[in-house]
Amino acid sequence: SQICTNTNGSYTCGCNDGYYLDFDSVTCNDTDECIDGNVTCNDTNECSDETHNCSQICTNTIGSYTCECNDGYYLDFDNVTCNDTDECSDETHNCSQICNNTIGSYTWKMWM
């Protein structure tokens, strides 16, 4: 419970706003205002209001967002940071001779 009031020889329990008292008269449970119909819940678009942490591309989802990366980058384990893909070292390039990694891409040179 969240609120306990001492009474003569006993006590009563109550809950803060946003919670309701369970059948055991002790436990407070979260009230889902969206389901009970008393409140209209709208999705917050974290991408358009710029409250996201994505380093490149933000895609809004219901109740959250996901991050993506531009071509030539990969999403790091934190799911928000985009890192350069080294196409030369991971051999995803199509260079026939010398591969030179650049930020977000690569270039190639011919042997001289």
N, C-alpha and C positions, 0 to 999 in steps of 0.2 A: 504494500500500500504506500501511498505518497503522503497522505495526511492522516495523522492519528490524533484523536481528541480524547483526553482523559475524562471519564464520567465517573460518577459516584459508584464505586465498586466494579467498574468495567471500563470499556473504551469503545469508540466508534471510528471507523475508517472512512476515508473519502479520497477522492482523486483530483488532481489538477485538471484544468481545462485541457481538452483533447484526449482524455482518458475516461473510462467508465469502470465502475466497481463490479467485479465478477460475482458469481453466485456464492462464492465462499465468503463474501463480505470483507475480504482482506486484500485480494489481488486487484491491481489496476491494470487494465488492458487498453491498448491504443485504440481510439475511435477512428475508423476509416471514413473520414468525412466525404470522400468521393463516392463510396458505395451507398452510404445511407441517404443520399439524395439531398442533403441540406446545403451542400456546397457544390458549385460547379468547378471542377478541376481542369485546368488547361496545361498543356505541355509547355515547359520553358524551352525555348530554342537557344541552347547554350552556344551554338555556332554563330547565330546572328547577333546575339547580345555580347559576344566575345568573352564569356565566362569559362570557356574551355581551355585546355592546356595543350592542344594539338600544335605541333610545330609546323605542320603544312596544311593538310586537308581535314576539315571537320565535317562529319555527317550527322545531322540531328536524328535521334531515334526517340520513341515515346519514353519519356522519363529520363533520358540520358543522351549520350552522343558516342560516336566512335571516331577514331583518328585513322587516316590513311596517308600514304606518301605518294609524291610525284614519281614518275618513271625515273629510274636511276638511283632511287633511295629505297631503304627498307625500314619497317617499323621496329623499333627497339623493344626490349622486354617490358619496358614501362608502359607500352601501348600508347605513348604520346609523342615520343621523340623519333624523328626521321634521321637516319644516318646514310651517308653516301655508300652506295654499292661499288665495290672495287671490281669492276668487270674484268680487269686484267688479271688479278690474282685468283678470282673464282672461275676464270676461263669461260665467262658467258659472252665474251666479245667475239667478233668474227674477223679479227685482224689476221692477215696472212703473214705479217712480219713483226713490227715492233708496236706493242700496245702501250699507250700512255693514259693512265687514269686521270680524269678531271672530275671536279665536283659535279655530281649528277649525271655524268656521262663518261666518255672516253674518246681518244683520238688514236689514230695509228699512223705510223711512219714507215716508209720503205727503207730497206738497207741501202746504205750509200757505198 
